[in-house]
Amino acid sequence: MTTETLQHRSHEWIGQVVEDTATGRTGILRAIAPDTDAPRLLAWLAPVGGGREWTTDPSMLVHPVPTSPGPRTAS
């Protein structure tokens, strides 16, 4: 689905911490949007503690990191 601004795509992980398997880094998924220099979609990530944003191919993202440490319990 396309949102109305800057051709951003919706994604269930936006705002969550994900791993970029291309770099091994983790960051907050900020957007899935086209690159300004090419028509391909990129994932835009920001470091958790702040810092310089980076991009990667959306297919390089893996499931969000758990939001709290420790084992998960069944409900």
Contact map, one row per residue, 1 for C-alpha under 8 A:
111000001100000000000000000000000000000000000000000000000000000000000000000
111100111100000000000000000000000000000000000000000000000000000000000000000
111111111100000000000000000000000000000000000000000000000000000000000000000
011111110000000000000000000000000000000000000000000000000000000000000000000
001111110000000000000000000000000000000000000000000000000000000000000000000
001111110000000000000000000000001000000000000000000000000000000000000000000
011111111000000000000000000000001100000000000000000000000000000000000000000
011111111100000000000000000000111100000000000000000000000000000000000000000
111000111110000000000000000000111000000000000000000000000000000000000000000
111000011111010000000000000000110000000000000000000000000000000000000000000
000000001111110000000000000000010000000000000000000000000000000000000000000
000000000111110000000000000000000000000000000000000000000000000000000000000
000000000011111111000000000010000000000000000000000000000000000100000000000
000000000111111100000000000111100000000000000000000000000000000000000000000
000000000000111110000000000111000000000000000000000000000000000000000000000
000000000000111111000000000110000000000000000000000000000000000100000000000
000000000000101111100000011110000000000000000001000000000000000110000000000
000000000000100111110000011110000000000000000000000000000000111110000000000
000000000000000011111001111000000000000000000000000000000000111110000000000
000000000000000001111111111000000000000000000000000000010001110000000000000
000000000000000000111111100000000000000000000000000000000001110000000000000
000000000000000000011111000000000000000000000000000000010001000000000000000
000000000000000000011111100000000000000000000000000000000000000000000000000
000000000000000000111111110000000000000000000000000000000000000000000000000
000000000000000000111011111000000000000000000000000000000000000000000000000
000000000000000011110001111100000000000000000011000000000000000000000000000
000000000000000011110000111110000000000000001111000000000000000000000000000
000000000000011111000000011111000000000000001111000000000000000000000000000
000000000000111111000000001111100000000000111100000000000000000000000000000
000000000000011000000000000111110000000000111100000000000000000000000000000
000000011100010000000000000011111000000000111000000000000000000000000000000
000000011110000000000000000001111100000011110000000000000100000000000000000
000001111000000000000000000000111110000011110000000000000000000000000000000
000000110000000000000000000000011111011111000000000000000000000000000000000
000000000000000000000000000000001111111111000000000000000000000000000000000
000000000000000000000000000000000111111000000000000000000000000000000000000
000000000000000000000000000000000011111000000000000000000000000000000000000
000000000000000000000000000000000111111100000000000000000000000000000000000
000000000000000000000000000000000111111110000000000000000000000000000000000
000000000000000000000000000000000110011111000000000000000000000000000000000
000000000000000000000000000000011110001111100000000000001100000000000000000
000000000000000000000000000000011110000111110000000000111100000000000000000
000000000000000000000000000011111000000011111000000000111100000000000000000
000000000000000000000000000011111000000001111100000011110000000000000000000
000000000000000000000000001111100000000000111110000011110000000000000000000
000000000000000000000000001111000000000000011111011111000000000000000000000
000000000000000000000000011100000000000000001111111110000000000000000000000
000000000000000010000000011100000000000000000111110000000000000000000000000
000000000000000000000000000000000000000000000011111000000000000000000000000
000000000000000000000000000000000000000000000111111100000000000000000000000
000000000000000000000000000000000000000000000110111110000000000000000000000
000000000000000000000000000000000000000000000110011111000000000000000000000
000000000000000000000000000000000000000000011110001111100000000000000000000
000000000000000000000000000000000000000000011100000111110000000000000000000
000000000000000000000000000000000000000001111000000011111000000000000000000
000000000000000000010100000000000000000001111000000001111101000000000000000
000000000000000000000000000000000000000011100000000000111111100000000000000
000000000000000000000000000000010000000011100000000000011111100000000000000
000000000000000000000000000000000000000000000000000000001111100000000000000
000000000000000000011100000000000000000000000000000000011111110000000000000
000000000000000001111000000000000000000000000000000000001111111000000000000
000000000000000001111000000000000000000000000000000000000001111100000000000
000000000000000001100000000000000000000000000000000000000000111110000000000
000000000000100111100000000000000000000000000000000000000000011111000000000
000000000000000011100000000000000000000000000000000000000000001111100000000
000000000000000000000000000000000000000000000000000000000000000111111000000
000000000000000000000000000000000000000000000000000000000000000011111000000
000000000000000000000000000000000000000000000000000000000000000001111100000
000000000000000000000000000000000000000000000000000000000000000001111110000
000000000000000000000000000000000000000000000000000000000000000000011111000
000000000000000000000000000000000000000000000000000000000000000000001111100
000000000000000000000000000000000000000000000000000000000000000000000111110
000000000000000000000000000000000000000000000000000000000000000000000011111
000000000000000000000000000000000000000000000000000000000000000000000001111
000000000000000000000000000000000000000000000000000000000000000000000000111
